[in-house]
Amino acid sequence: MRFLVDNQLPPSLARWLRNRGHDAEHVFERGLYLLDDRSLWARAMADARIVVSKDEDFLYLTGQPNDTGRFLWVRLGNCRNDALLAAFSASFDTIVAAFDSGQSVVELI
């Protein structure tokens, strides 16, 4: 899978995803950190990437006409990076399966 990790999440999450064999980039790595949400969403769709973010605004961008975007909504509260990565580790197989089944929005709670 191809992921684009948004500003509110650490670059270590993109590294964690890459270490599991996925194509993952952080917005800072790509110089996309100043883009507004619509532009970032359009970029992710053009690159066939799943947006990984805590930003609820992406939820409202899904389902628009001709929308092909996918969104992994991280709904965890503020936590340390190790707790964030532990939550991803515990749920990642389920997340992948949900996207593989065709879901466009998946929540990590």
N, C-alpha and C positions, 0 to 999 in steps of 0.2 A: 504494500500500500504506500501511497504518497501522502505525506503530511506537511502542513504549513503551520508552525506553532506561533501563536500571537504574542504580543507584547507582555501580557500579564503573567505569562508563564516563562520559566527559566530556560535558557539555552541548553541546560543539562537534560531537559526533556527530549529535545530533538536528538541529542547524542544517545540517550537511552533508547529511543525508537530506532535509530540507525544500528545500534548494537544488537538489535533483534531482527535485523535484516530488512528494515523498511527504509524507504527513501524519505528522509525527513529534513526539513530546513526550518530554521528559526528566522523570524522577520529581520532580526539584527544581522544575521549572516548574509541575507540577501539584499540588505539596504532598503527594506520595505517598511521599516518601523514608523515612518511618517505618513504612510498612506491612510486615508480615511477607510472606514469599514467597507463601504461599497466598492471602492477601488481594490482593496485587498481581497474581497470576495470574488470580484471579477478576475483578478489575477490567479487566485486559487482555482477557479473553474477553468480558466484557459490552460492551466498547467495540470489539470485533473488531480488536484490535491485536496485533501480533507483539512478544513480549517479546525485547529485545536485551540480553543479559547475559553475564557471565563466570561466573555462579553456576550450578554444576552441579545445584543443587537443583531448578531448573526442568525439567531433563531428567526427573526422577522424577515431576513433576506432569503431564507429557504422557501421553496414553494412558489416563488414568483413565476410568471409565465416564462417558459423556455429556460428555467433554472435547472442546472445540472449539479449544483454545488452540494457538498456534504459537510456536515458540521459535527464535531465532537465537542459537546458542551461540558466543560469541567465545572461542576457545581460544588466543589469542595470549598470550604472556607479557607481563610488564610492559614497556611501551614508551611512547615519547613520543607525544603526540597526532598529530603529523604522520605518524609511522610507522603508527599505527592507521588514520588516514584513507587513507593510501596502500594499506594492505591491503584496506580496504573498496572503494576505487576499482578495484583490480585484480580483485576477485572479485565485484563487485556484480551484474553481469549474470547470472552463474551463480547467485547467491543468489536473485535475483528469479525466474529461470526455475524453480528448485527449488520455491519456494513456489507459483508459478503451476501447477506440475504436480501439486500436492496434497500435497507433503511437509509434515509438521507440525514437524519438527526439521531445521534446517540448521546445519552447523558452518562457522565461519570459522577456519581453522587457519593 
